[in-house]
Amino acid sequence: MITIRPSEERGSANLGWLASRHSFSFGDYFDADHMGFGPLRVINEDWVRPGAGFATHGHRDMEIVTFVIEGALAHKDSTGGGSTIHPGNVQRMTAGTGVRHSEYNASDTEPVHLLQIWILPDEAGLAPGYEEKLFDLDGDGGALTLIAAPGGREGSLTIHQDAAVFHGRLADGGSVTHAPEPGRKLWIQVISGALAVNGTQASAGDGLAVSDEARLEIAGARDAEFLLFDMAGD
């Protein structure tokens, strides 16, 4: 079964310096039908104006993955972690028992466009941690790139949950397949372009909730870019 979450139906916020779209309930946006999907709790697509950003604030018991689409984001946190991340640099922060961090657009002239993703950890009270890795995400199809997984397998970021996060990029007419284990839940978030998942069409900003599908055939159009989350079921 594949259910589409249309981009235009997402929650939204506009603070002047920040424009944000929420795939799931977040902040002042509440939708009882969209509280998350499996352990995936938040996907926020953010556009931050030059020089602006999120002042120091706290989190607990959450795996936070930051994926920069365009621009550069300066991160600092109370674990001592931090740097300026660009497209290809993917960041994971384990909030655990408590962490404080700030995130600012590193440019005074160009906006930054990013996805911030929250995944519920498999246990509460983990030690806070920070990790960042550079991936080659410029391919145009044929394979998915694993960017986060339990134990950091295959050179990915370590995530404390039975969830694997893949990046895909498909040129027009390109395709890739993914065969999840039985009982898994999958979410596909389209970053740009357009694609079809087992014939279901989606475009930039759309999400697709997938369950009970033995094999996914993902076909790209308009230089599609997307993230695929392969997660434990309920």
N, C-alpha and C positions, 0 to 999 in steps of 0.2 A: 504494500500500500504506500502511495506517495501523496502527501498533502502539501500544497504550496502555501507559503506565507508571503503574500504579495508585498513588495516594497512599500507601496503607497498606504498599506494598512498598518504599518509599523507605528509605534508611538514616536513622538517627536518633542524636541526641546530646542529653543533658540534663545540664547542668553546674550546675543550680540557678538561676543568674542568666541562663542561656541555654538555650532549647529550639530544636533545629534539625532540619530534615528535608532529606536530601540526595538529589536526583534522580540524581546520579552519584557515583562513588567520591570520597570526601573524608575527610581526616584518618584517624581510626581505622576508618572504614567503607570496606571494599574489596569490590567486586563486579566480577569480570573481564568480566561481560556488560554492565556499565553504567559505562564509562570516559569517556563523553562521546558526542556526536553531531555528526559533522562537526567544525567548529572550536569548537563549544559544549562547554566542558569542565566547568563547574560551574553548577548552579542550587541554591542553598541558601535555604530558607525559614526565617527566623530570627524568634524572639520574644525580646526582650531586656527584662529586668525594669527598673523605674524606677531611674535613677541608675547602672546597670551598663553594661558594654560591653567592647570589645576594646581592650586596652592597645596602645601603639605596637609595631608589628611590621612586617616587611619583605616585599616581593614583587618579582619580576622577570618580565619578558617575558610580561605578561598584560594584556588589556584588561578592566577591572573596572567593571561597570555596577551601580549601586545604585538600587533602586526601592523607595521607602517606600510601604507599603500603608496603615498607620495609625500615628499618633504622629509623633515627630520624632527625627531622628538627627543628632548633632553630629559632624562630620568635620574632622580636621586632618591634613595630610600635609607631607612634606619638600619638596614643590614650592612651598610657600607657599599652596596651595589649601586651602579649607576654609570651611564654614559649617554652619548647621543646616538640614537638608533635611526637607521635609514632603511629603505626597502631592501629586503634580504636579511636584515638583522631581525631576528625574532627573539622576544624576551619572555621569560617566565618568572613570576614572583610568587612564592609561597607565603601567604599572609600568616597562616598558622596561628600561634598564640598572640600575634599582634605585630603589625608593621605600619610604619608611616612613610609616605612617599609623596613626591611632587612630580608633575609632568608638564613641561612647557614646550611650545613651539620654539625650536632652536634658531629659527630664522626671523629677522626683523622685516623681511620683505615678502616671503612666500608662505602660503598656508600649509598646514600639515593635515593629511587625511589618513585616518587609521581605523583599525578595528580593535576594540578592547573586548576581551573574552573572559568570562568568569566560569570556572568549572568547580563544582563542589568536590572537595577532597574525599578520599576514602576513609579518613578518620580526622577527628578534631584534635586540636592541640599540637600540631606538628611544629617543629622548629622553623622559624622564618628563614627564607632563603631566596636567592636571586641567581638567575642564569640567563645567559645571552649567547646566541650562536648565529653565525653567518651561513646562510644557505644559498646555493646556486638555484635561483627560481626563474631563470630566464629561458628554460626549455619551452618547446611549443607542442608538447604532447607525447603520448606513448607510455608515460609512466607518471605515477604520483610520487611526490616527495614527502617523506615522513618528517614532520617538524617537531612533534611532541608525542611522547608515549611513556608508559610505565617503565621505569628503569633506564630511560634514555636510550632505548635500543636503536641500533642502526645509526648511531651518531646524532640522534634527535635530542631535544630538550627533555628533561625528566619531569614527568607530571605524576602527581600522587592520586591517581584515579585510573580505573580500568577504562581508559579512553585514549584513542590514537587520533592525532590531528594530521591530516595530509593537505598539501598544497598541490593544486593542479593548474596548468595553463595549456590551453588548446587553441591552435590556429584554426581558421575556418576549415571545416570539414574534418578536423582531427577528432580522435576519440580515444577513450581509455576505459578499461573495465575495472570493477572492484567487486570481489566476492566475499561478503562478510560471513562470519560464523553464524550458525543458527541462533536466534534470540537476540541478536544485536539491534541497537537503534542507531540510525545514521541521520545526520543533519548535513545538508549541503548549503553553504552560504555563497551566493554569487557575488563576486567583487566587481567584475566588469564584463562587458560583452554579453553573450547569450549562450545558453546551452539547453540540451534536452537530456533528461534522465529517464531511461526506459520509455522515451516518447513524450514525457511531460516537459513542456517548455517553461523556461525561466530566464530572467534577465537580471541585470545589475540591481542589487539590493534585495532580490527575492531570496527566500529560504525554502528549502524542501525538507520536510520531515519524512523519513523513510523507515518502514518496518516491514518484516515478513517478505522481503525481497531477497531471493537467493543470489542474484547477480545484478549488478548495475552496469549499464552501458551508458557512458556519459559522452555525448557528442557536442562539439563546440561550434560556435558561430561568432563572428565579430570579435575574434581574439579573446575568448572567454578566459577568465581567471576566477578561481573559486577555492574555498576551503571545504574539506570533507571531514566530519567528525564521526568516528566509528566507536560506539560506546556500549557498555554493558546495559542490558535491558533492565526493567524494573525487577 
